[in-house]
Amino acid sequence: MDLSIETINSVRISGSEDIRRAAEALHTLALQIGLRAAPAHNIADKRTPVDVEDNILARDVFGWQEGKVWWCNARIALNSPITTACRFESEPFWVNADGFRTRHPNHYLADIDLSEFEQRAMTRAAIVVPVHLPFGQIGAVSFNPIDQHLIDLTQLFRDHSDALGVYARTFIASYVHVKGSVQALLPDNRLSKREVECLRWAAVGKTDLEISMIMARSRATVRFHIHNASIKLNSVTRSQTVFKAAQLGYISLNR
């Protein structure tokens, strides 16, 4: 695949008006090798990239239809083995029901549950590019074979994963940068003293009950503070809230 500056710039977004043009370029590049792209700017959020008029790119550009509207699946962020793998791997990988394949061994991937893979991942096989972004945000682009019977992606991965990695990272990172004013952290994301204290104890594995005993507060109060922190940090799980708090310097994970 072409890694010229011109081709890379074709999937780069400089302003909102460039989003659809860049998406169409990414779509064309993927189609050239028989793949269809599925972009996600934040795997913790079921929202998917949109153009300047808020049209869903997955549907209107990348052509995902007929029951494959993965962005409408509220459980995919936590249930899909692909999104789980993106939390433990930063380089391109490919996966099917038989396992994950990477250029370098990653023992974390071997422990991921692949049962009912097709139903949970909403694909039979895919080359996936995780995109790790500031503030603990993780994006990804999944490249899925148009041929539904193609489940061995060894050759495609060997030949094209590096180029797909460049395209995916350029598209997602520039999309997040351009849309940052709309989809970044909430303006009032400063954590309170109590929220930070609760997250510090959560970071070392304490339960809500244990934290409530340490702080001499009710368990409901602890839950309230952690929930408020998750809203401010735009996170969907306790662990992601702790991670984002660490990324922003509120707490340390080196204890």
C-alpha positions in Angstrom: 0.0 0.0 0.0 1.1 3.6 -0.7 2.8 5.4 2.2 3.5 8.6 0.3 3.0 11.9 2.1 0.2 12.6 -0.4 -1.7 9.4 0.5 -1.2 9.9 4.3 -2.4 13.5 4.0 -5.5 12.2 2.2 -6.8 10.7 5.5 -5.6 13.6 7.6 -8.3 16.0 8.9 -7.4 19.7 9.3 -10.9 21.0 9.9 -14.5 19.8 10.3 -15.0 20.3 6.6 -12.3 17.7 5.9 -13.8 14.9 7.9 -16.0 13.4 5.1 -13.2 13.7 2.5 -10.7 12.0 4.8 -13.2 9.2 5.6 -13.8 8.6 1.9 -10.1 8.4 1.3 -9.7 5.8 4.1 -12.7 3.9 2.8 -11.1 3.7 -0.7 -7.7 2.6 0.6 -9.3 -0.2 2.6 -11.5 -1.3 -0.3 -8.4 -1.7 -2.5 -7.4 -4.7 -0.5 -10.8 -6.1 0.1 -11.5 -4.6 3.6 -14.1 -2.3 5.1 -13.1 0.1 7.8 -15.0 0.5 11.1 -13.7 3.6 12.9 -14.1 4.5 16.6 -12.6 7.6 18.1 -13.3 6.3 21.7 -13.9 2.6 22.4 -15.5 3.5 25.7 -18.2 5.5 23.9 -20.8 4.0 21.5 -20.7 7.3 19.6 -18.9 6.9 16.3 -17.2 9.6 14.1 -19.5 12.0 12.3 -19.0 14.6 9.5 -19.5 18.3 9.8 -23.3 17.8 9.5 -23.4 15.0 12.1 -23.9 12.3 9.6 -22.6 8.9 10.8 -19.6 8.0 8.8 -19.8 4.3 9.5 -23.2 4.3 7.8 -22.9 7.0 5.1 -19.3 6.6 4.0 -18.0 3.1 5.1 -21.3 1.4 4.2 -22.1 -0.5 7.4 -25.7 -1.6 7.0 -28.0 -4.6 7.4 -27.7 -5.4 11.1 -24.0 -4.4 11.4 -24.7 -1.1 13.0 -22.2 -1.8 15.8 -22.3 1.7 17.1 -25.9 1.1 18.3 -24.8 -1.8 20.5 -24.5 -0.4 24.0 -22.6 -3.4 25.2 -19.9 -3.5 22.6 -17.5 -1.3 24.6 -17.3 -3.8 27.4 -18.3 -7.0 25.8 -16.3 -7.2 22.5 -13.0 -9.0 22.7 -11.7 -6.5 20.1 -12.2 -3.5 22.3 -10.8 -5.4 25.2 -7.6 -6.2 23.3 -7.2 -2.5 22.3 -6.7 -1.7 26.0 -3.8 -4.1 26.2 -2.1 -3.6 22.8 -0.9 -0.5 21.0 0.2 -2.1 17.7 -1.9 -3.5 14.9 -3.2 -7.1 15.4 -5.5 -9.5 13.7 -8.1 -11.7 15.3 -10.7 -14.4 14.6 -12.4 -17.0 16.8 -9.1 -18.9 17.0 -7.1 -16.2 18.6 -5.1 -12.9 18.4 -2.0 -12.5 16.2 0.5 -9.8 16.7 4.0 -9.0 15.4 5.3 -9.2 19.0 4.1 -11.5 21.7 1.5 -10.1 24.1 0.5 -12.5 26.8 -2.4 -10.3 27.9 -4.2 -11.1 24.7 -4.1 -14.9 25.4 -6.3 -14.4 28.4 -9.1 -12.6 26.6 -12.3 -14.7 26.3 -13.1 -15.4 22.6 -16.3 -17.5 23.2 -19.1 -16.5 20.9 -16.6 -14.4 19.0 -18.7 -13.5 16.0 -21.7 -12.4 18.0 -19.7 -10.3 20.5 -17.2 -8.8 18.0 -19.8 -8.5 15.3 -17.3 -9.8 12.7 -15.7 -13.1 11.8 -12.2 -11.7 11.5 -10.5 -8.3 11.5 -7.2 -6.4 11.3 -7.4 -3.9 14.2 -5.4 -0.8 14.8 -5.6 0.5 18.4 -5.0 4.3 18.6 -3.9 5.4 22.1 -4.6 9.1 22.6 -4.1 11.8 25.4 -6.1 11.6 28.6 -6.3 7.8 28.4 -8.7 7.8 25.5 -8.4 4.9 23.1 -9.6 4.9 19.6 -9.5 2.1 17.0 -10.1 1.2 13.4 -11.2 -2.3 12.6 -10.6 -3.5 9.1 -13.0 -6.3 8.2 -13.0 -8.5 5.1 -15.8 -7.8 2.6 -15.6 -11.5 1.7 -17.6 -13.0 4.6 -15.8 -16.3 4.1 -12.3 -14.9 4.6 -11.3 -15.6 8.1 -7.5 -16.2 7.7 -6.0 -12.7 7.5 -2.3 -13.8 7.8 -1.2 -12.6 4.4 -3.2 -9.3 4.5 -1.8 -8.6 7.9 1.8 -9.3 6.9 1.5 -7.2 3.7 -0.6 -4.3 4.9 -0.8 -3.9 8.7 2.0 -1.2 8.9 0.3 0.9 6.3 -3.1 0.4 7.8 -1.6 1.5 11.1 -0.4 4.8 9.7 -3.8 5.5 8.0 -5.8 4.6 11.0 -3.7 6.6 13.5 -3.7 9.6 11.2 -7.4 9.6 10.7 -8.4 9.0 14.3 -5.9 11.3 15.9 -6.7 14.2 13.6 -10.4 13.6 14.0 -10.2 13.7 17.8 -8.0 16.9 17.5 -10.6 18.6 15.2 -13.6 17.5 17.2 -11.9 18.1 20.6 -14.0 21.1 21.4 -17.1 19.0 21.1 -16.1 15.6 22.3 -13.2 16.1 24.7 -13.5 16.3 28.5 -16.2 18.5 30.0 -15.1 22.1 30.7 -15.6 21.7 34.4 -13.5 18.5 34.9 -11.6 19.6 38.0 -12.0 16.9 40.7 -12.8 17.7 44.2 -10.7 16.7 47.2 -13.1 14.0 48.2 -13.3 12.6 44.7 -9.5 12.4 44.5 -9.3 10.7 47.9 -11.9 8.1 46.9 -10.0 7.4 43.6 -6.7 7.1 45.4 -8.1 4.3 47.5 -9.9 2.7 44.5 -6.6 2.7 42.6 -5.0 0.4 45.2 -7.9 -2.0 45.0 -10.1 -0.9 47.9 -13.9 -1.6 47.6 -16.5 1.0 48.2 -17.2 -0.5 51.6 -13.5 -0.4 52.6 -13.1 3.2 51.4 -16.1 4.2 53.4 -14.6 2.7 56.5 -11.2 4.4 55.9 -12.8 7.8 55.2 -15.5 7.5 57.9 -18.2 8.1 55.3 -21.1 6.1 54.1 -20.7 3.7 51.2 -23.4 5.7 49.3 -21.2 8.8 49.7 -18.2 7.0 48.3 -20.2 5.8 45.3 -21.5 9.4 44.8 -18.0 10.8 44.7 -16.7 8.1 42.3 -19.7 8.5 40.0 -19.2 12.3 39.9 -15.6 11.8 39.0 -16.5 9.5 36.2 -18.9 12.1 34.7 -16.2 14.8 34.9 -13.7 12.5 33.2 -16.1 11.2 30.6 -15.4 7.6 31.6 -17.8 4.6 31.7 -16.1 2.2 34.2 -14.4 2.5 37.5 -11.1 1.4 36.2 -11.2 4.0 33.3 -12.0 6.7 35.8 -9.0 5.8 37.9 -6.8 5.6 34.8 -7.9 9.0 33.5 -7.4 10.5 36.9 -3.9 9.2 36.9 -3.3 10.4 33.3 -4.3 13.9 34.4 -2.1 13.9 37.5 -4.8 13.7 40.2 -3.5 10.4 41.5 -0.5 8.1 41.2 -0.7 4.4 40.3 2.9 3.8 41.5 2.2 2.8 45.1 
